[in-house]
Amino acid sequence: MPDSGRPQSDADRLPTATAHPYSRSRRLPPYRGIVAVDAKGFTAHPAIEHGEISRAIPDLLERSFVRADLAEVWDDRRFPASTGDGYVFGCDPEWMPFVIHPWLRTLQETLEEFNLHASGAVGLRLRVGLNIGPLPDRGRDFDGNGTARNDTHRLLDSQPVKDALATSRASVTHVAAILSDRCYQDAVAGGYTGRHPDLFTEVSATVEGKPFEQRAWLFVPAPSGGLPGQGDGRQEAAERAAGEDRPAAPAQTEGSQQADRGDPNTGTVRDGQHITNVVRGRVSGTVLQGRTVRNIGSVGGDYVEGGKGDTVHGDKNGNRR
């Protein structure tokens, strides 16, 4: 093609092909903290309210960062973007301990006030996803895209954090946060966050219909009801009442196990474990390799004792057969 004599503009140039992954070594992108939020039940709202919700979310986020004395985090946010039903941005990872506390608590308080005074307006409850990882950040279009950000949005869509809002009281719990394991280990377990690790609940983050499963940590600044993995007393009471009306069915383990009265063990028993000193109720927990996982209940008032491969009969009067 003949040379036209004019210099090529950026629009005339073909995009530079990137090297194939694994073909050569390159510098890692800078590590960034990722903060992402989604509004609960966005699509359930009438379409006329969607724009109002989309505008309210960044305003509330800014207000909460300022109130938490973290205006610098908001002012210096990287690759910010609205997601329609939420918002996402990057920050220097050194701020992540402060994002976890006090910001999450302040966001809860900000939403509580907003919902209290938003008479006749849209009430908001937010899921928050926090992560840390390498992401491109050179001030260009499409910065901030990468695995760490993708995983953050998957965490936001995961069942545990959705359940945390769905099973809590809308008048009390306005924020539920889920932290990636890397975020938790670096900021919380490392001792840099002003909240004890016992306030965080380990969960398996899965997303229905997607091949995603990660270890993650749930944190709810103002919990109400039962959190996933912690049980709900009302639900357990209902299960006990229902169990008294159900006929017993044998629970199968690697051997076999049978209880003549009451509910059988509905958990798992392996490697020669046994259950003793059981009182009336039902077993709904798990005994694995010498460790008793919580929520172990009881077996129909009987004394039950046995190991792998045994057939176990119970009698609350102590007459074992």
C-alpha positions in Angstrom: 0.0 0.0 0.0 1.5 3.4 -1.0 2.6 5.7 1.8 0.1 8.6 2.0 2.8 10.8 3.6 0.8 11.6 6.7 1.8 10.2 10.1 -0.3 7.4 11.5 -2.6 8.3 14.3 -3.4 6.0 17.3 -6.7 5.1 15.6 -4.8 3.9 12.5 -2.5 1.6 14.4 -3.5 -2.0 15.0 -3.6 -3.0 18.6 -0.4 -4.6 19.8 -0.8 -8.3 20.2 -0.2 -9.5 23.8 2.1 -12.4 24.5 0.5 -15.7 24.9 0.1 -16.7 28.6 3.0 -18.8 30.0 5.2 -17.8 27.0 7.5 -15.4 28.9 8.0 -13.9 32.3 6.5 -10.4 32.9 6.1 -8.2 36.0 3.0 -8.7 38.1 0.5 -5.9 38.0 0.3 -3.9 41.3 -1.7 -5.4 44.1 -5.0 -3.7 44.8 -7.7 -4.0 47.4 -11.1 -4.5 45.7 -14.3 -3.2 47.2 -17.5 -4.2 45.5 -21.1 -3.8 46.6 -24.5 -5.1 45.3 -28.0 -4.1 46.4 -30.2 -6.9 47.6 -33.2 -7.6 45.5 -32.4 -5.0 42.8 -34.3 -6.7 40.0 -37.4 -7.1 42.3 -37.8 -3.3 42.5 -39.9 -1.7 39.8 -37.9 -0.4 36.8 -38.7 3.2 37.7 -36.6 2.8 40.9 -33.5 1.3 39.3 -31.9 4.6 38.4 -32.6 6.0 41.8 -30.9 3.0 43.4 -27.9 3.2 41.1 -27.4 6.9 42.0 -27.9 6.4 45.7 -25.3 3.7 46.1 -22.1 5.7 45.3 -23.5 8.7 47.3 -24.0 6.4 50.4 -20.6 4.9 49.9 -18.9 8.3 49.8 -20.8 9.4 52.9 -19.8 6.3 54.8 -16.1 6.6 54.0 -16.1 10.2 55.0 -17.9 9.4 58.3 -15.3 6.6 59.0 -12.5 9.1 58.5 -11.5 7.3 55.4 -12.2 10.0 52.8 -8.7 9.4 51.3 -9.8 5.9 50.3 -12.8 7.2 48.4 -10.9 10.2 46.9 -8.0 8.0 45.6 -10.2 5.1 44.4 -8.9 3.3 41.3 -10.9 2.1 38.2 -14.3 3.0 39.8 -17.4 1.7 38.0 -21.1 1.4 38.5 -22.5 -2.1 38.0 -26.1 -0.9 37.9 -27.1 -2.7 41.0 -23.8 -1.9 42.7 -20.4 -0.3 42.6 -16.8 -1.4 42.5 -13.4 0.2 42.9 -9.8 -0.5 43.8 -7.7 0.9 46.5 -4.2 0.6 48.0 -4.3 -2.7 49.9 -2.7 -1.1 52.9 -6.2 0.4 53.6 -7.9 -2.9 53.7 -7.8 -3.4 57.5 -9.6 0.0 57.9 -12.1 -0.9 55.2 -13.0 -4.0 57.2 -13.2 -1.9 60.4 -14.4 0.7 61.0 -15.8 1.2 57.5 -18.2 -1.8 57.3 -19.7 -0.8 60.7 -20.0 2.8 59.5 -21.7 1.7 56.3 -24.2 -0.3 58.4 -24.9 2.8 60.5 -25.2 5.0 57.3 -27.7 2.6 55.7 -29.6 2.3 59.0 -30.1 6.1 59.0 -30.9 6.3 55.3 -33.5 3.5 55.5 -35.1 5.0 58.7 -35.6 8.4 57.1 -36.3 7.3 53.5 -40.0 7.3 54.1 -41.7 6.2 50.9 -38.4 5.8 49.1 -36.3 2.9 48.3 -34.7 1.0 51.2 -31.3 -0.4 50.7 -29.5 -3.5 52.0 -26.0 -4.1 50.6 -23.8 -7.1 50.1 -20.1 -6.2 50.2 -17.2 -8.2 48.7 -13.6 -7.6 49.7 -10.5 -9.0 48.0 -6.8 -8.4 47.4 -4.9 -9.3 44.3 -2.9 -8.1 41.3 -4.8 -6.0 38.8 -3.7 -3.8 35.9 -3.7 -0.1 37.0 -2.0 2.3 34.6 -4.8 4.9 34.3 -6.1 3.3 31.1 -9.4 2.1 29.9 -10.3 -1.4 31.1 -7.9 -1.2 34.0 -8.9 -3.3 37.0 -9.9 -6.4 35.0 -8.5 -9.7 36.1 -9.0 -12.8 38.2 -9.0 -10.9 41.6 -11.9 -8.7 40.4 -13.8 -11.6 38.8 -13.5 -13.6 42.0 -14.8 -10.6 44.0 -18.0 -10.4 42.0 -18.4 -14.2 42.4 -18.1 -13.8 46.1 -20.8 -11.1 46.0 -23.1 -13.6 44.2 -22.3 -16.5 46.4 -24.9 -18.2 48.5 -23.5 -17.6 52.1 -23.6 -13.8 51.8 -27.0 -13.9 50.1 -28.3 -16.1 52.9 -26.9 -13.7 55.5 -29.3 -11.0 54.4 -32.1 -13.3 53.5 -32.3 -14.9 56.9 -31.7 -11.8 58.9 -34.1 -9.0 59.9 -34.4 -6.2 57.3 -35.0 -3.7 60.2 -31.6 -4.6 61.8 -29.1 -6.0 59.3 -28.4 -3.7 56.4 -24.9 -5.0 55.5 -23.4 -8.4 55.0 -19.7 -8.7 53.9 -17.8 -11.6 52.5 -14.0 -11.5 52.5 -11.7 -13.6 50.2 -9.4 -15.9 52.1 -6.4 -13.8 51.1 -8.1 -10.7 52.4 -9.0 -12.4 55.7 -5.6 -14.0 56.2 -3.6 -10.8 55.4 -5.8 -8.2 57.2 -7.7 -10.1 59.9 -5.8 -13.2 60.9 -2.6 -11.1 60.6 -3.9 -9.0 63.4 -4.1 -5.7 61.5 -7.9 -5.2 61.7 -9.6 -4.0 64.9 -12.0 -6.9 65.0 -11.3 -10.3 66.5 -11.1 -13.3 64.1 -13.9 -15.0 66.1 -16.4 -12.5 64.6 -15.8 -13.9 61.2 -17.5 -17.1 60.0 -15.7 -19.4 57.6 -17.9 -20.4 54.6 -17.6 -22.2 51.3 -18.5 -19.6 48.7 -20.4 -21.2 45.8 -22.4 -19.7 43.0 -25.4 -21.6 41.6 -24.8 -22.5 37.9 -21.1 -21.5 37.9 -18.0 -23.5 38.5 -16.9 -21.5 41.4 -16.0 -22.5 45.0 -13.7 -20.8 47.4 -13.0 -20.6 51.0 -14.2 -17.2 52.3 -15.2 -15.4 55.5 -18.5 -13.9 56.4 -18.8 -10.8 58.6 -22.0 -9.1 59.5 -21.6 -5.8 61.5 -25.1 -6.0 63.0 -26.3 -9.6 62.9 -29.8 -10.7 63.6 -31.3 -14.2 63.3 -28.9 -17.1 62.5 -25.8 -16.7 60.3 -25.0 -19.5 57.7 -22.9 -22.1 59.5 -23.9 -20.9 63.0 -27.4 -22.5 63.2 -30.7 -20.9 64.1 -32.3 -21.9 67.4 -35.8 -21.5 66.0 -35.0 -23.8 63.0 -33.4 -26.4 65.3 -36.5 -26.4 67.6 -38.7 -26.9 64.6 -36.5 -29.7 63.3 -36.6 -31.4 66.7 -40.4 -31.2 66.8 -40.7 -32.6 63.3 -38.2 -35.3 64.2 -40.4 -36.6 67.0 -43.2 -37.3 64.5 -41.1 -39.0 61.9 -40.4 -42.7 61.9 -36.8 -43.6 62.4 -34.8 -44.5 59.3 -31.4 -46.2 59.6 -28.4 -44.0 58.9 -25.8 -45.5 56.6 -22.1 -45.1 57.2 -19.2 -47.1 55.9 -20.6 -49.9 58.0 -24.2 -49.7 59.2 -25.9 -48.1 62.2 -29.4 -48.4 63.5 -31.3 -46.8 66.4 -34.5 -48.6 67.5 -36.0 -45.5 69.1 -35.9 -41.9 68.0 -34.0 -40.4 65.0 -30.8 -42.1 63.9 -27.6 -40.2 63.4 -28.1 -38.1 60.2 -24.5 -37.1 60.1 -21.3 -39.1 59.2 -19.4 -41.5 61.4 -16.0 -42.7 60.2 -12.8 -44.4 61.4 -14.1 -46.2 64.5 -15.7 -43.2 66.2 -18.5 -43.6 68.7 -21.1 -41.4 70.3 -21.8 -41.6 74.1 -23.8 -39.9 76.7 -26.5 -38.9 74.3 -29.8 -37.3 75.5 -33.1 -37.0 73.8 -33.3 -35.3 70.4 -31.5 -36.1 67.1 -28.0 -36.1 65.8 -27.6 -33.6 63.0 -23.8 -33.0 63.2 -20.7 -34.9 61.9 -18.0 -36.9 63.6 -14.9 -37.2 61.5 -11.6 -38.7 62.4 -11.6 -38.1 66.1 -13.1 -34.6 66.0 -16.6 -33.7 66.9 -18.1 -30.9 64.8 -20.7 -28.7 66.6 -24.4 -29.2 66.3 -24.2 -32.7 67.6 -27.6 -33.5 69.1 -28.8 -36.8 70.5 -30.5 -40.0 69.5 -34.0 -40.5 70.8 -33.1 -40.5 74.5 -31.0 -43.7 74.0 -27.4 -44.5 74.9 -25.6 -45.2 71.7 -22.1 -46.6 71.4 -20.5 -48.2 68.4 -17.7 -48.0 65.9 -17.3 -48.3 62.1 -18.8 -51.5 60.8 -21.0 -52.0 63.9 -24.7 -52.4 64.0 -25.7 -50.2 66.9 -28.9 -50.6 68.9 -30.0 -48.2 71.7 -32.0 -48.5 74.8 -32.5 -45.5 77.1 -32.7 -47.9 80.1 -29.2 -49.0 79.4 -30.1 -52.6 78.2 -28.1 -53.0 75.1 -28.7 -55.9 72.8 
